[in-house]
């Protein structure tokens, strides 16, 4: 069974790049964004955790967007992995 934190991260990946505590809360059917902020204290912390989760779960759609903006979670990604994700979304 997935933890609430993991469910938040999954919802964030599905919403990428429109990730905010409010958008995630709405997607999860929660009454308030405060529930999301309990796990991720700031919007930036939430976005960074969602970005890392996308990399960890190899979500090519999000990874390509992270590559386009040179996000810190993909800075050290190998060229072969970058190419694989780029090819996956073509």
PyMOL Python script that loads the backbone (N, CA, C, O; Angstrom):
from pymol import cmd

cmd.read_pdbstr("""\
ATOM      1  N   UNK A   1       0.844  -1.182   0.000  1.00  0.00           N
ATOM      2  CA  UNK A   1       0.000   0.000   0.000  1.00  0.00           C
ATOM      3  C   UNK A   1       0.888   1.243   0.000  1.00  0.00           C
ATOM      4  O   UNK A   1       1.852   1.332   0.760  1.00  0.00           O
ATOM      5  N   UNK A   2       0.551   2.194  -0.858  1.00  0.00           N
ATOM      6  CA  UNK A   2       1.355   3.412  -0.970  1.00  0.00           C
ATOM      7  C   UNK A   2       1.083   4.349   0.198  1.00  0.00           C
ATOM      8  O   UNK A   2      -0.036   4.454   0.701  1.00  0.00           O
ATOM      9  N   UNK A   3       2.141   5.020   0.605  1.00  0.00           N
ATOM     10  CA  UNK A   3       2.012   6.018   1.661  1.00  0.00           C
ATOM     11  C   UNK A   3       1.370   7.282   1.084  1.00  0.00           C
ATOM     12  O   UNK A   3       1.325   7.465  -0.133  1.00  0.00           O
ATOM     13  N   UNK A   4       0.882   8.137   1.956  1.00  0.00           N
ATOM     14  CA  UNK A   4       0.297   9.407   1.525  1.00  0.00           C
ATOM     15  C   UNK A   4       1.334  10.225   0.776  1.00  0.00           C
ATOM     16  O   UNK A   4       1.014  10.862  -0.228  1.00  0.00           O
ATOM     17  N   UNK A   5       2.561  10.214   1.247  1.00  0.00           N
ATOM     18  CA  UNK A   5       3.637  10.955   0.587  1.00  0.00           C
ATOM     19  C   UNK A   5       3.809  10.469  -0.853  1.00  0.00           C
ATOM     20  O   UNK A   5       3.931  11.276  -1.774  1.00  0.00           O
ATOM     21  N   UNK A   6       3.818   9.155  -1.042  1.00  0.00           N
ATOM     22  CA  UNK A   6       3.966   8.597  -2.389  1.00  0.00           C
ATOM     23  C   UNK A   6       2.769   8.944  -3.274  1.00  0.00           C
ATOM     24  O   UNK A   6       2.934   9.200  -4.467  1.00  0.00           O
ATOM     25  N   UNK A   7       1.584   8.953  -2.704  1.00  0.00           N
ATOM     26  CA  UNK A   7       0.387   9.332  -3.465  1.00  0.00           C
ATOM     27  C   UNK A   7       0.459  10.796  -3.901  1.00  0.00           C
ATOM     28  O   UNK A   7       0.044  11.146  -5.005  1.00  0.00           O
ATOM     29  N   UNK A   8       0.985  11.636  -3.027  1.00  0.00           N
ATOM     30  CA  UNK A   8       1.175  13.055  -3.368  1.00  0.00           C
ATOM     31  C   UNK A   8       2.163  13.176  -4.523  1.00  0.00           C
ATOM     32  O   UNK A   8       1.928  13.923  -5.473  1.00  0.00           O
ATOM     33  N   UNK A   9       3.261  12.444  -4.437  1.00  0.00           N
ATOM     34  CA  UNK A   9       4.273  12.491  -5.501  1.00  0.00           C
ATOM     35  C   UNK A   9       3.716  11.985  -6.826  1.00  0.00           C
ATOM     36  O   UNK A   9       3.980  12.570  -7.877  1.00  0.00           O
ATOM     37  N   UNK A  10       2.950  10.907  -6.781  1.00  0.00           N
ATOM     38  CA  UNK A  10       2.329  10.376  -8.001  1.00  0.00           C
ATOM     39  C   UNK A  10       1.379  11.398  -8.617  1.00  0.00           C
ATOM     40  O   UNK A  10       1.366  11.583  -9.834  1.00  0.00           O
ATOM     41  N   UNK A  11       0.588  12.057  -7.783  1.00  0.00           N
ATOM     42  CA  UNK A  11      -0.335  13.087  -8.276  1.00  0.00           C
ATOM     43  C   UNK A  11       0.451  14.247  -8.880  1.00  0.00           C
ATOM     44  O   UNK A  11       0.060  14.800  -9.908  1.00  0.00           O
ATOM     45  N   UNK A  12       1.540  14.605  -8.251  1.00  0.00           N
ATOM     46  CA  UNK A  12       2.380  15.691  -8.769  1.00  0.00           C
ATOM     47  C   UNK A  12       2.971  15.363 -10.127  1.00  0.00           C
ATOM     48  O   UNK A  12       3.026  16.223 -11.006  1.00  0.00           O
ATOM     49  N   UNK A  13       3.411  14.132 -10.305  1.00  0.00           N
ATOM     50  CA  UNK A  13       3.954  13.718 -11.603  1.00  0.00           C
ATOM     51  C   UNK A  13       2.864  13.805 -12.669  1.00  0.00           C
ATOM     52  O   UNK A  13       3.116  14.272 -13.780  1.00  0.00           O
ATOM     53  N   UNK A  14       1.665  13.361 -12.336  1.00  0.00           N
ATOM     54  CA  UNK A  14       0.550  13.409 -13.287  1.00  0.00           C
ATOM     55  C   UNK A  14       0.189  14.847 -13.660  1.00  0.00           C
ATOM     56  O   UNK A  14      -0.284  15.100 -14.768  1.00  0.00           O
ATOM     57  N   UNK A  15       0.409  15.783 -12.743  1.00  0.00           N
ATOM     58  CA  UNK A  15       0.060  17.185 -12.970  1.00  0.00           C
ATOM     59  C   UNK A  15       1.194  18.002 -13.591  1.00  0.00           C
ATOM     60  O   UNK A  15       0.977  19.138 -14.012  1.00  0.00           O
ATOM     61  N   UNK A  16       2.378  17.444 -13.651  1.00  0.00           N
ATOM     62  CA  UNK A  16       3.551  18.203 -14.084  1.00  0.00           C
ATOM     63  C   UNK A  16       3.297  18.882 -15.413  1.00  0.00           C
ATOM     64  O   UNK A  16       2.775  18.225 -16.313  1.00  0.00           O
ATOM     65  N   UNK A  17       3.622  20.126 -15.600  1.00  0.00           N
ATOM     66  CA  UNK A  17       4.380  21.042 -14.749  1.00  0.00           C
ATOM     67  C   UNK A  17       3.499  21.913 -13.849  1.00  0.00           C
ATOM     68  O   UNK A  17       3.995  22.850 -13.225  1.00  0.00           O
ATOM     69  N   UNK A  18       2.229  21.621 -13.776  1.00  0.00           N
ATOM     70  CA  UNK A  18       1.282  22.456 -13.012  1.00  0.00           C
ATOM     71  C   UNK A  18       1.147  21.951 -11.574  1.00  0.00           C
ATOM     72  O   UNK A  18       0.048  21.672 -11.095  1.00  0.00           O
ATOM     73  N   UNK A  19       2.284  21.845 -10.907  1.00  0.00           N
ATOM     74  CA  UNK A  19       2.330  21.295  -9.552  1.00  0.00           C
ATOM     75  C   UNK A  19       2.289  22.417  -8.528  1.00  0.00           C
ATOM     76  O   UNK A  19       3.117  23.327  -8.544  1.00  0.00           O
ATOM     77  N   UNK A  20       1.325  22.334  -7.652  1.00  0.00           N
ATOM     78  CA  UNK A  20       1.241  23.233  -6.501  1.00  0.00           C
ATOM     79  C   UNK A  20       0.540  22.455  -5.397  1.00  0.00           C
ATOM     80  O   UNK A  20      -0.132  21.463  -5.678  1.00  0.00           O
ATOM     81  N   UNK A  21       0.682  22.881  -4.160  1.00  0.00           N
ATOM     82  CA  UNK A  21      -0.042  22.192  -3.093  1.00  0.00           C
ATOM     83  C   UNK A  21      -1.551  22.137  -3.366  1.00  0.00           C
ATOM     84  O   UNK A  21      -2.193  21.120  -3.101  1.00  0.00           O
ATOM     85  N   UNK A  22      -2.111  23.223  -3.892  1.00  0.00           N
ATOM     86  CA  UNK A  22      -3.553  23.257  -4.172  1.00  0.00           C
ATOM     87  C   UNK A  22      -3.938  22.302  -5.290  1.00  0.00           C
ATOM     88  O   UNK A  22      -4.931  21.584  -5.174  1.00  0.00           O
ATOM     89  N   UNK A  23      -3.159  22.285  -6.382  1.00  0.00           N
ATOM     90  CA  UNK A  23      -3.511  21.408  -7.504  1.00  0.00           C
ATOM     91  C   UNK A  23      -3.393  19.936  -7.113  1.00  0.00           C
ATOM     92  O   UNK A  23      -4.212  19.115  -7.525  1.00  0.00           O
ATOM     93  N   UNK A  24      -2.394  19.608  -6.332  1.00  0.00           N
ATOM     94  CA  UNK A  24      -2.228  18.228  -5.878  1.00  0.00           C
ATOM     95  C   UNK A  24      -3.371  17.840  -4.939  1.00  0.00           C
ATOM     96  O   UNK A  24      -3.929  16.749  -5.051  1.00  0.00           O
ATOM     97  N   UNK A  25      -3.709  18.726  -4.027  1.00  0.00           N
ATOM     98  CA  UNK A  25      -4.809  18.447  -3.105  1.00  0.00           C
ATOM     99  C   UNK A  25      -6.108  18.205  -3.872  1.00  0.00           C
ATOM    100  O   UNK A  25      -6.838  17.259  -3.577  1.00  0.00           O
ATOM    101  N   UNK A  26      -6.397  19.059  -4.859  1.00  0.00           N
ATOM    102  CA  UNK A  26      -7.611  18.873  -5.676  1.00  0.00           C
ATOM    103  C   UNK A  26      -7.592  17.533  -6.398  1.00  0.00           C
ATOM    104  O   UNK A  26      -8.594  16.818  -6.417  1.00  0.00           O
ATOM    105  N   UNK A  27      -6.459  17.196  -6.987  1.00  0.00           N
ATOM    106  CA  UNK A  27      -6.343  15.937  -7.727  1.00  0.00           C
ATOM    107  C   UNK A  27      -6.545  14.723  -6.826  1.00  0.00           C
ATOM    108  O   UNK A  27      -7.034  13.684  -7.270  1.00  0.00           O
ATOM    109  N   UNK A  28      -6.168  14.862  -5.572  1.00  0.00           N
ATOM    110  CA  UNK A  28      -6.302  13.762  -4.620  1.00  0.00           C
ATOM    111  C   UNK A  28      -7.642  13.762  -3.901  1.00  0.00           C
ATOM    112  O   UNK A  28      -7.941  12.842  -3.140  1.00  0.00           O
ATOM    113  N   UNK A  29      -8.448  14.791  -4.138  1.00  0.00           N
ATOM    114  CA  UNK A  29      -9.741  14.874  -3.455  1.00  0.00           C
ATOM    115  C   UNK A  29      -9.634  15.284  -1.999  1.00  0.00           C
ATOM    116  O   UNK A  29     -10.508  14.968  -1.191  1.00  0.00           O
ATOM    117  N   UNK A  30      -8.562  15.989  -1.665  1.00  0.00           N
ATOM    118  CA  UNK A  30      -8.373  16.446  -0.294  1.00  0.00           C
ATOM    119  C   UNK A  30      -9.094  17.773  -0.081  1.00  0.00           C
ATOM    120  O   UNK A  30      -9.290  18.536  -1.027  1.00  0.00           O
ATOM    121  N   UNK A  31      -9.481  18.040   1.140  1.00  0.00           N
ATOM    122  CA  UNK A  31     -10.206  19.264   1.463  1.00  0.00           C
ATOM    123  C   UNK A  31      -9.342  20.507   1.433  1.00  0.00           C
ATOM    124  O   UNK A  31      -9.837  21.612   1.212  1.00  0.00           O
ATOM    125  N   UNK A  32      -8.045  20.326   1.658  1.00  0.00           N
ATOM    126  CA  UNK A  32      -7.184  21.493   1.799  1.00  0.00           C
ATOM    127  C   UNK A  32      -5.759  21.193   1.339  1.00  0.00           C
ATOM    128  O   UNK A  32      -5.272  20.069   1.461  1.00  0.00           O
ATOM    129  N   UNK A  33      -5.107  22.220   0.808  1.00  0.00           N
ATOM    130  CA  UNK A  33      -3.703  22.090   0.418  1.00  0.00           C
ATOM    131  C   UNK A  33      -2.793  21.949   1.631  1.00  0.00           C
ATOM    132  O   UNK A  33      -1.636  21.552   1.497  1.00  0.00           O
ATOM    133  N   UNK A  34      -3.308  22.270   2.809  1.00  0.00           N
ATOM    134  CA  UNK A  34      -2.519  22.157   4.042  1.00  0.00           C
ATOM    135  C   UNK A  34      -2.082  20.712   4.252  1.00  0.00           C
ATOM    136  O   UNK A  34      -1.009  20.457   4.797  1.00  0.00           O
ATOM    137  N   UNK A  35      -2.915  19.767   3.818  1.00  0.00           N
ATOM    138  CA  UNK A  35      -2.548  18.353   3.941  1.00  0.00           C
ATOM    139  C   UNK A  35      -1.292  18.041   3.138  1.00  0.00           C
ATOM    140  O   UNK A  35      -0.465  17.240   3.574  1.00  0.00           O
ATOM    141  N   UNK A  36      -1.138  18.658   1.979  1.00  0.00           N
ATOM    142  CA  UNK A  36       0.057  18.457   1.154  1.00  0.00           C
ATOM    143  C   UNK A  36       1.249  19.157   1.800  1.00  0.00           C
ATOM    144  O   UNK A  36       2.354  18.615   1.827  1.00  0.00           O
ATOM    145  N   UNK A  37       1.022  20.356   2.316  1.00  0.00           N
ATOM    146  CA  UNK A  37       2.105  21.108   2.955  1.00  0.00           C
ATOM    147  C   UNK A  37       2.606  20.444   4.239  1.00  0.00           C
ATOM    148  O   UNK A  37       3.712  20.737   4.694  1.00  0.00           O
ATOM    149  N   UNK A  38       1.819  19.571   4.815  1.00  0.00           N
ATOM    150  CA  UNK A  38       2.278  18.815   5.982  1.00  0.00           C
ATOM    151  C   UNK A  38       3.503  17.981   5.595  1.00  0.00           C
ATOM    152  O   UNK A  38       4.445  17.859   6.379  1.00  0.00           O
ATOM    153  N   UNK A  39       3.490  17.411   4.394  1.00  0.00           N
ATOM    154  CA  UNK A  39       4.577  16.556   3.930  1.00  0.00           C
ATOM    155  C   UNK A  39       5.690  17.345   3.247  1.00  0.00           C
ATOM    156  O   UNK A  39       6.863  16.991   3.357  1.00  0.00           O
ATOM    157  N   UNK A  40       5.324  18.406   2.547  1.00  0.00           N
ATOM    158  CA  UNK A  40       6.282  19.232   1.817  1.00  0.00           C
ATOM    159  C   UNK A  40       6.030  20.673   2.228  1.00  0.00           C
ATOM    160  O   UNK A  40       5.027  21.265   1.830  1.00  0.00           O
ATOM    161  N   UNK A  41       6.902  21.226   2.996  1.00  0.00           N
ATOM    162  CA  UNK A  41       6.663  22.504   3.682  1.00  0.00           C
ATOM    163  C   UNK A  41       6.488  23.703   2.751  1.00  0.00           C
ATOM    164  O   UNK A  41       5.850  24.687   3.126  1.00  0.00           O
ATOM    165  N   UNK A  42       7.048  23.629   1.538  1.00  0.00           N
ATOM    166  CA  UNK A  42       6.942  24.745   0.597  1.00  0.00           C
ATOM    167  C   UNK A  42       6.575  24.211  -0.787  1.00  0.00           C
ATOM    168  O   UNK A  42       6.736  23.024  -1.073  1.00  0.00           O
ATOM    169  N   UNK A  43       6.086  25.098  -1.629  1.00  0.00           N
ATOM    170  CA  UNK A  43       5.778  24.714  -3.006  1.00  0.00           C
ATOM    171  C   UNK A  43       7.044  24.250  -3.711  1.00  0.00           C
ATOM    172  O   UNK A  43       7.007  23.269  -4.454  1.00  0.00           O
ATOM    173  N   UNK A  44       8.153  24.927  -3.495  1.00  0.00           N
ATOM    174  CA  UNK A  44       9.410  24.526  -4.137  1.00  0.00           C
ATOM    175  C   UNK A  44       9.853  23.155  -3.680  1.00  0.00           C
ATOM    176  O   UNK A  44      10.322  22.358  -4.492  1.00  0.00           O
ATOM    177  N   UNK A  45       9.715  22.860  -2.400  1.00  0.00           N
ATOM    178  CA  UNK A  45      10.083  21.528  -1.900  1.00  0.00           C
ATOM    179  C   UNK A  45       9.210  20.455  -2.546  1.00  0.00           C
ATOM    180  O   UNK A  45       9.696  19.373  -2.874  1.00  0.00           O
ATOM    181  N   UNK A  46       7.931  20.751  -2.727  1.00  0.00           N
ATOM    182  CA  UNK A  46       7.021  19.825  -3.395  1.00  0.00           C
ATOM    183  C   UNK A  46       7.458  19.597  -4.837  1.00  0.00           C
ATOM    184  O   UNK A  46       7.560  18.454  -5.281  1.00  0.00           O
ATOM    185  N   UNK A  47       7.716  20.676  -5.568  1.00  0.00           N
ATOM    186  CA  UNK A  47       8.120  20.562  -6.974  1.00  0.00           C
ATOM    187  C   UNK A  47       9.426  19.783  -7.118  1.00  0.00           C
ATOM    188  O   UNK A  47       9.554  18.943  -8.009  1.00  0.00           O
ATOM    189  N   UNK A  48      10.383  20.057  -6.254  1.00  0.00           N
ATOM    190  CA  UNK A  48      11.664  19.349  -6.318  1.00  0.00           C
ATOM    191  C   UNK A  48      11.487  17.860  -6.012  1.00  0.00           C
ATOM    192  O   UNK A  48      12.109  17.016  -6.656  1.00  0.00           O
ATOM    193  N   UNK A  49      10.647  17.540  -5.040  1.00  0.00           N
ATOM    194  CA  UNK A  49      10.395  16.136  -4.695  1.00  0.00           C
ATOM    195  C   UNK A  49       9.665  15.422  -5.829  1.00  0.00           C
ATOM    196  O   UNK A  49       9.955  14.261  -6.117  1.00  0.00           O
ATOM    197  N   UNK A  50       8.724  16.103  -6.472  1.00  0.00           N
ATOM    198  CA  UNK A  50       8.010  15.516  -7.611  1.00  0.00           C
ATOM    199  C   UNK A  50       8.988  15.287  -8.769  1.00  0.00           C
ATOM    200  O   UNK A  50       8.938  14.245  -9.422  1.00  0.00           O
ATOM    201  N   UNK A  51       9.861  16.239  -9.020  1.00  0.00           N
ATOM    202  CA  UNK A  51      10.864  16.087 -10.076  1.00  0.00           C
ATOM    203  C   UNK A  51      11.753  14.882  -9.791  1.00  0.00           C
ATOM    204  O   UNK A  51      12.027  14.088 -10.691  1.00  0.00           O
ATOM    205  N   UNK A  52      12.198  14.740  -8.566  1.00  0.00           N
ATOM    206  CA  UNK A  52      13.038  13.596  -8.205  1.00  0.00           C
ATOM    207  C   UNK A  52      12.262  12.289  -8.347  1.00  0.00           C
ATOM    208  O   UNK A  52      12.809  11.282  -8.798  1.00  0.00           O
ATOM    209  N   UNK A  53      10.993  12.308  -7.964  1.00  0.00           N
ATOM    210  CA  UNK A  53      10.143  11.115  -8.082  1.00  0.00           C
ATOM    211  C   UNK A  53       9.987  10.726  -9.554  1.00  0.00           C
ATOM    212  O   UNK A  53      10.000   9.540  -9.887  1.00  0.00           O
ATOM    213  N   UNK A  54       9.841  11.707 -10.424  1.00  0.00           N
ATOM    214  CA  UNK A  54       9.735  11.428 -11.862  1.00  0.00           C
ATOM    215  C   UNK A  54      11.001  10.734 -12.366  1.00  0.00           C
ATOM    216  O   UNK A  54      10.926   9.803 -13.168  1.00  0.00           O
ATOM    217  N   UNK A  55      12.153  11.189 -11.896  1.00  0.00           N
ATOM    218  CA  UNK A  55      13.421  10.560 -12.291  1.00  0.00           C
ATOM    219  C   UNK A  55      13.498   9.149 -11.707  1.00  0.00           C
ATOM    220  O   UNK A  55      13.867   8.203 -12.403  1.00  0.00           O
ATOM    221  N   UNK A  56      13.153   9.016 -10.441  1.00  0.00           N
ATOM    222  CA  UNK A  56      13.226   7.709  -9.774  1.00  0.00           C
ATOM    223  C   UNK A  56      12.310   6.678 -10.427  1.00  0.00           C
ATOM    224  O   UNK A  56      12.642   5.494 -10.483  1.00  0.00           O
ATOM    225  N   UNK A  57      11.158   7.127 -10.921  1.00  0.00           N
ATOM    226  CA  UNK A  57      10.194   6.219 -11.551  1.00  0.00           C
ATOM    227  C   UNK A  57      10.343   6.186 -13.068  1.00  0.00           C
ATOM    228  O   UNK A  57       9.560   5.541 -13.766  1.00  0.00           O
ATOM    229  N   UNK A  58      11.359   6.890 -13.570  1.00  0.00           N
ATOM    230  CA  UNK A  58      11.684   6.941 -14.994  1.00  0.00           C
ATOM    231  C   UNK A  58      10.508   7.393 -15.857  1.00  0.00           C
ATOM    232  O   UNK A  58      10.201   6.781 -16.881  1.00  0.00           O
ATOM    233  N   UNK A  59       9.863   8.461 -15.431  1.00  0.00           N
ATOM    234  CA  UNK A  59       8.755   9.041 -16.184  1.00  0.00           C
ATOM    235  C   UNK A  59       9.336   9.933 -17.277  1.00  0.00           C
ATOM    236  O   UNK A  59       9.649  11.100 -17.041  1.00  0.00           O
ATOM    237  N   UNK A  60       9.474   9.373 -18.462  1.00  0.00           N
ATOM    238  CA  UNK A  60      10.147  10.075 -19.566  1.00  0.00           C
ATOM    239  C   UNK A  60       9.473  11.389 -19.926  1.00  0.00           C
ATOM    240  O   UNK A  60      10.153  12.360 -20.257  1.00  0.00           O
ATOM    241  N   UNK A  61       8.152  11.433 -19.868  1.00  0.00           N
ATOM    242  CA  UNK A  61       7.426  12.658 -20.224  1.00  0.00           C
ATOM    243  C   UNK A  61       7.884  13.832 -19.348  1.00  0.00           C
ATOM    244  O   UNK A  61       8.135  14.925 -19.854  1.00  0.00           O
ATOM    245  N   UNK A  62       7.989  13.605 -18.065  1.00  0.00           N
ATOM    246  CA  UNK A  62       8.424  14.660 -17.151  1.00  0.00           C
ATOM    247  C   UNK A  62       9.924  14.878 -17.261  1.00  0.00           C
ATOM    248  O   UNK A  62      10.387  16.018 -17.227  1.00  0.00           O
ATOM    249  N   UNK A  63      10.682  13.811 -17.390  1.00  0.00           N
ATOM    250  CA  UNK A  63      12.137  13.933 -17.470  1.00  0.00           C
ATOM    251  C   UNK A  63      12.549  14.808 -18.649  1.00  0.00           C
ATOM    252  O   UNK A  63      13.461  15.624 -18.516  1.00  0.00           O
ATOM    253  N   UNK A  64      11.903  14.654 -19.786  1.00  0.00           N
ATOM    254  CA  UNK A  64      12.232  15.483 -20.945  1.00  0.00           C
ATOM    255  C   UNK A  64      11.989  16.960 -20.632  1.00  0.00           C
ATOM    256  O   UNK A  64      12.771  17.818 -21.042  1.00  0.00           O
ATOM    257  N   UNK A  65      10.926  17.254 -19.919  1.00  0.00           N
ATOM    258  CA  UNK A  65      10.657  18.643 -19.531  1.00  0.00           C
ATOM    259  C   UNK A  65      11.712  19.137 -18.546  1.00  0.00           C
ATOM    260  O   UNK A  65      12.120  20.297 -18.606  1.00  0.00           O
ATOM    261  N   UNK A  66      12.151  18.276 -17.652  1.00  0.00           N
ATOM    262  CA  UNK A  66      13.206  18.649 -16.704  1.00  0.00           C
ATOM    263  C   UNK A  66      14.523  18.897 -17.435  1.00  0.00           C
ATOM    264  O   UNK A  66      15.277  19.804 -17.083  1.00  0.00           O
ATOM    265  N   UNK A  67      14.788  18.091 -18.446  1.00  0.00           N
ATOM    266  CA  UNK A  67      15.996  18.294 -19.252  1.00  0.00           C
ATOM    267  C   UNK A  67      15.941  19.633 -19.979  1.00  0.00           C
ATOM    268  O   UNK A  67      16.951  20.326 -20.093  1.00  0.00           O
ATOM    269  N   UNK A  68      14.773  19.989 -20.461  1.00  0.00           N
ATOM    270  CA  UNK A  68      14.628  21.241 -21.221  1.00  0.00           C
ATOM    271  C   UNK A  68      14.942  22.463 -20.372  1.00  0.00           C
ATOM    272  O   UNK A  68      15.438  23.465 -20.887  1.00  0.00           O
ATOM    273  N   UNK A  69      14.658  22.390 -19.086  1.00  0.00           N
ATOM    274  CA  UNK A  69      14.925  23.541 -18.212  1.00  0.00           C
ATOM    275  C   UNK A  69      16.190  23.338 -17.370  1.00  0.00           C
ATOM    276  O   UNK A  69      16.499  24.144 -16.492  1.00  0.00           O
ATOM    277  N   UNK A  70      16.913  22.252 -17.652  1.00  0.00           N
ATOM    278  CA  UNK A  70      18.159  21.945 -16.943  1.00  0.00           C
ATOM    279  C   UNK A  70      17.955  21.913 -15.429  1.00  0.00           C
ATOM    280  O   UNK A  70      18.722  22.504 -14.669  1.00  0.00           O
ATOM    281  N   UNK A  71      16.902  21.210 -15.012  1.00  0.00           N
ATOM    282  CA  UNK A  71      16.574  21.090 -13.583  1.00  0.00           C
ATOM    283  C   UNK A  71      17.705  20.360 -12.861  1.00  0.00           C
ATOM    284  O   UNK A  71      18.375  19.507 -13.442  1.00  0.00           O
ATOM    285  N   UNK A  72      17.905  20.697 -11.615  1.00  0.00           N
ATOM    286  CA  UNK A  72      19.016  20.140 -10.846  1.00  0.00           C
ATOM    287  C   UNK A  72      18.964  18.619 -10.710  1.00  0.00           C
ATOM    288  O   UNK A  72      20.011  17.993 -10.540  1.00  0.00           O
ATOM    289  N   UNK A  73      17.783  18.003 -10.778  1.00  0.00           N
ATOM    290  CA  UNK A  73      17.713  16.547 -10.611  1.00  0.00           C
ATOM    291  C   UNK A  73      18.191  15.786 -11.843  1.00  0.00           C
ATOM    292  O   UNK A  73      18.409  14.577 -11.774  1.00  0.00           O
ATOM    293  N   UNK A  74      18.355  16.477 -12.970  1.00  0.00           N
ATOM    294  CA  UNK A  74      18.838  15.805 -14.185  1.00  0.00           C
ATOM    295  C   UNK A  74      20.219  16.305 -14.621  1.00  0.00           C
ATOM    296  O   UNK A  74      20.727  15.879 -15.658  1.00  0.00           O
ATOM    297  N   UNK A  75      20.813  17.179 -13.864  1.00  0.00           N
ATOM    298  CA  UNK A  75      22.113  17.762 -14.244  1.00  0.00           C
ATOM    299  C   UNK A  75      23.182  16.700 -14.492  1.00  0.00           C
ATOM    300  O   UNK A  75      23.992  16.841 -15.409  1.00  0.00           O
ATOM    301  N   UNK A  76      23.190  15.647 -13.691  1.00  0.00           N
ATOM    302  CA  UNK A  76      24.234  14.623 -13.805  1.00  0.00           C
ATOM    303  C   UNK A  76      23.759  13.370 -14.533  1.00  0.00           C
ATOM    304  O   UNK A  76      24.413  12.330 -14.465  1.00  0.00           O
ATOM    305  N   UNK A  77      22.628  13.459 -15.228  1.00  0.00           N
ATOM    306  CA  UNK A  77      22.106  12.306 -15.952  1.00  0.00           C
ATOM    307  C   UNK A  77      23.029  11.995 -17.136  1.00  0.00           C
ATOM    308  O   UNK A  77      23.444  12.889 -17.873  1.00  0.00           O
ATOM    309  N   UNK A  78      23.334  10.719 -17.296  1.00  0.00           N
ATOM    310  CA  UNK A  78      24.204  10.297 -18.399  1.00  0.00           C
ATOM    311  C   UNK A  78      23.555  10.604 -19.746  1.00  0.00           C
ATOM    312  O   UNK A  78      22.331  10.612 -19.875  1.00  0.00           O
ATOM    313  N   UNK A  79      24.389  10.854 -20.735  1.00  0.00           N
ATOM    314  CA  UNK A  79      23.902  11.159 -22.078  1.00  0.00           C
ATOM    315  C   UNK A  79      23.063  10.024 -22.649  1.00  0.00           C
ATOM    316  O   UNK A  79      22.074  10.270 -23.340  1.00  0.00           O
ATOM    317  N   UNK A  80      23.449   8.788 -22.368  1.00  0.00           N
ATOM    318  CA  UNK A  80      22.674   7.651 -22.878  1.00  0.00           C
ATOM    319  C   UNK A  80      21.275   7.620 -22.264  1.00  0.00           C
ATOM    320  O   UNK A  80      20.305   7.285 -22.944  1.00  0.00           O
ATOM    321  N   UNK A  81      21.170   7.964 -20.991  1.00  0.00           N
ATOM    322  CA  UNK A  81      19.858   8.011 -20.342  1.00  0.00           C
ATOM    323  C   UNK A  81      19.025   9.170 -20.885  1.00  0.00           C
ATOM    324  O   UNK A  81      17.821   9.032 -21.099  1.00  0.00           O
ATOM    325  N   UNK A  82      19.669  10.305 -21.106  1.00  0.00           N
ATOM    326  CA  UNK A  82      18.967  11.450 -21.695  1.00  0.00           C
ATOM    327  C   UNK A  82      18.389  11.067 -23.052  1.00  0.00           C
ATOM    328  O   UNK A  82      17.223  11.336 -23.342  1.00  0.00           O
ATOM    329  N   UNK A  83      19.218  10.436 -23.876  1.00  0.00           N
ATOM    330  CA  UNK A  83      18.783  10.040 -25.216  1.00  0.00           C
ATOM    331  C   UNK A  83      17.637   9.045 -25.149  1.00  0.00           C
ATOM    332  O   UNK A  83      16.702   9.123 -25.946  1.00  0.00           O
ATOM    333  N   UNK A  84      17.700   8.113 -24.212  1.00  0.00           N
ATOM    334  CA  UNK A  84      16.639   7.115 -24.056  1.00  0.00           C
ATOM    335  C   UNK A  84      15.310   7.764 -23.723  1.00  0.00           C
ATOM    336  O   UNK A  84      14.281   7.373 -24.274  1.00  0.00           O
ATOM    337  N   UNK A  85      15.307   8.750 -22.832  1.00  0.00           N
ATOM    338  CA  UNK A  85      14.075   9.435 -22.454  1.00  0.00           C
ATOM    339  C   UNK A  85      13.550  10.299 -23.596  1.00  0.00           C
ATOM    340  O   UNK A  85      12.345  10.364 -23.835  1.00  0.00           O
ATOM    341  N   UNK A  86      14.455  10.952 -24.287  1.00  0.00           N
ATOM    342  CA  UNK A  86      14.043  11.763 -25.441  1.00  0.00           C
ATOM    343  C   UNK A  86      13.401  10.893 -26.525  1.00  0.00           C
ATOM    344  O   UNK A  86      12.396  11.274 -27.125  1.00  0.00           O
ATOM    345  N   UNK A  87      13.985   9.737 -26.762  1.00  0.00           N
ATOM    346  CA  UNK A  87      13.438   8.829 -27.767  1.00  0.00           C
ATOM    347  C   UNK A  87      12.075   8.287 -27.327  1.00  0.00           C
ATOM    348  O   UNK A  87      11.185   8.089 -28.155  1.00  0.00           O
ATOM    349  N   UNK A  88      11.916   8.050 -26.036  1.00  0.00           N
ATOM    350  CA  UNK A  88      10.666   7.473 -25.513  1.00  0.00           C
ATOM    351  C   UNK A  88       9.456   8.390 -25.731  1.00  0.00           C
ATOM    352  O   UNK A  88       8.329   7.909 -25.845  1.00  0.00           O
ATOM    353  N   UNK A  89       9.680   9.685 -25.788  1.00  0.00           N
ATOM    354  CA  UNK A  89       8.539  10.594 -25.931  1.00  0.00           C
ATOM    355  C   UNK A  89       8.298  11.025 -27.381  1.00  0.00           C
ATOM    356  O   UNK A  89       7.362  11.777 -27.652  1.00  0.00           O
ATOM    357  N   UNK A  90       9.107  10.571 -28.283  1.00  0.00           N
ATOM    358  CA  UNK A  90       8.918  10.939 -29.699  1.00  0.00           C
ATOM    359  C   UNK A  90       7.783  10.169 -30.311  1.00  0.00           C
ATOM    360  O   UNK A  90       7.482  10.348 -31.491  1.00  0.00           O
TER     361      UNK A  90
END
""", "prot")
cmd.dss("prot")
cmd.show_as("cartoon", "prot")
cmd.util.cbc("prot")
cmd.orient("prot")
